[in-house]
Amino acid sequence: MDWSWVLAIAILVVLLGYEVYQYTMRKKALTILTEEEFKKDYRKAQLIDVREPKEFDAGHILGARNIPMSQMKARKAEIRQDLPVYLYCQSAQRSNRAAIMLYKAGYKNLFQLKGGYKKWTGKTKSK
């Protein structure tokens, strides 16, 4: 038997399992909002951009705070648990991971911008 096939199948099973886990956790952890739904209440919440500083400086939603996904574990204490948290990144991948991390840490009111910053048509700011 060729062990490379066994290894390839095992890797595929692990990756598929990870994707199913991520999907399940994402469904539990956060609510995905359209841009219109997001615009309605994001000023009453903590608006967090989880992209890296260079991406944030190039353009971000007006009023957002930058806490990059790469620093989220160390900086999550900067985010209040008693207020809604509105998350976004470029396309929604990093904000998914940030939401799952925050959910596991006890945060409950987590929301994400559907499609991420690249789909945003509202007010922005850049440095």
C-alpha positions in Angstrom: 0.0 0.0 0.0 1.2 3.5 -0.8 1.4 5.4 2.5 1.4 8.8 0.7 -2.3 8.2 -0.2 -3.1 7.3 3.5 -1.3 10.5 4.6 -3.1 12.6 2.0 -6.5 11.2 3.1 -5.7 11.8 6.8 -4.7 15.4 6.1 -7.9 15.9 4.1 -10.0 14.5 7.0 -8.2 16.8 9.5 -8.8 19.8 7.3 -12.4 19.0 6.8 -12.9 18.4 10.5 -11.3 21.8 11.2 -13.6 23.6 8.7 -16.7 21.9 10.3 -15.5 23.0 13.8 -14.9 26.6 12.6 -18.4 26.7 11.0 -20.1 25.4 14.1 -18.2 27.8 16.4 -18.8 30.7 14.1 -22.6 30.0 14.2 -22.5 29.9 18.0 -20.1 32.9 18.5 -21.4 35.6 16.3 -24.1 37.2 14.3 -23.3 38.2 10.7 -24.8 41.5 9.7 -25.4 43.1 6.3 -23.8 46.5 5.8 -27.2 48.1 6.5 -27.7 46.2 9.7 -24.1 46.9 10.7 -24.5 50.7 10.1 -27.7 50.8 12.2 -26.0 50.1 15.5 -22.2 50.1 15.2 -21.9 53.6 16.7 -23.4 52.2 20.0 -20.9 49.3 20.1 -17.2 48.7 20.2 -16.0 48.8 16.6 -12.9 46.7 16.2 -10.9 46.3 13.0 -8.8 43.1 13.3 -6.6 43.8 10.3 -2.9 44.6 10.6 -1.9 48.2 11.3 -0.7 48.9 7.6 -4.1 47.8 6.3 -5.9 49.9 9.0 -3.8 53.0 8.2 -4.6 52.6 4.5 -8.3 52.9 5.2 -10.8 51.8 7.9 -14.4 52.4 9.0 -14.8 55.8 10.7 -14.7 55.3 14.5 -13.0 51.9 14.4 -10.2 50.8 16.8 -7.4 48.6 15.5 -6.7 45.5 17.5 -5.0 43.1 14.9 -5.9 39.5 15.0 -2.2 38.8 15.6 -2.5 40.7 18.9 -6.0 39.8 19.9 -5.1 37.2 22.6 -2.8 39.7 24.4 -5.1 42.7 23.9 -8.6 41.3 24.4 -8.8 42.9 27.9 -9.1 46.2 26.0 -12.5 45.1 24.8 -15.4 45.4 27.3 -17.6 42.4 27.7 -20.7 44.4 28.7 -21.0 46.2 25.3 -21.7 44.8 21.9 -18.5 44.1 19.8 -18.7 44.8 16.1 -15.8 43.1 14.2 -14.5 43.3 10.7 -11.4 42.6 8.7 -10.7 42.6 4.9 -13.0 39.7 3.9 -14.3 38.2 7.2 -11.8 35.4 7.8 -9.8 37.0 10.6 -12.8 38.5 12.2 -14.3 34.9 12.3 -11.3 33.7 14.2 -11.3 36.8 16.5 -15.0 36.2 17.3 -14.4 32.6 18.2 -11.5 33.6 20.4 -13.6 36.2 22.2 -16.5 33.9 22.5 -14.3 31.3 24.2 -13.2 34.1 26.6 -16.7 34.9 27.6 -17.8 37.6 25.2 -21.4 37.2 24.1 -22.6 40.1 21.9 -20.4 39.6 18.9 -21.3 40.8 15.4 -19.4 40.7 12.1 -19.7 42.8 8.9 -20.7 40.5 6.1 -18.1 40.5 3.4 -15.7 42.6 5.4 -14.1 46.0 4.7 -13.7 45.3 1.0 -17.6 45.4 0.7 -18.0 48.5 2.9 -19.5 51.6 1.2 -19.9 53.8 4.3 -17.7 56.5 5.7 -14.0 55.7 6.0 -10.8 57.3 7.2 -7.2 56.8 6.3 -3.8 58.1 7.5 
